[in-house]
Amino acid sequence: MYKALKDEKIIAINNTGIFDLLNCDSIVEDTEHTLDDYEQYNSEYVLKSELPNPTNEEQRAKRQQAFIDEADPLRYNYDEDCARYGYDSEEANNSREIWLEKKNEIRERYPYYES
């Protein structure tokens, strides 16, 4: 893979080493990494392992959206099972477990970091 550098920042990456019409200082071959190892951050490419942790506000927003997209539909299933079969029914207990597992999965996916 190749990196295009400008002012000591990686401004482009690809597997060909051809960066047509790109104003860069140099093109460097990187044999240790792949394109998947990099992510664009603040207008440059950075190794994913070197990315700073997201802020808690960013994590909170990601969590909230994941709860809406992924956990809320499971909560609706739980509510419906409770209404149909009763709160102590096997159906309600199963759907409650699925819903709570999804919430925990989302919390693990988007952890809060110490300031």
Buried (B, 14 or more C-beta within 10 A) or exposed (E): BBBBBBEEBBBBBEEEEEBEEEEBEEBEEBEEBEEEBBEEEEEBBBEEEEEEEBEBEEBEEBBEEBBEEBBEEBBEBBBEBBEEBEEEEEBBBEBBEBBBEBBEEBBEEBEBEEE
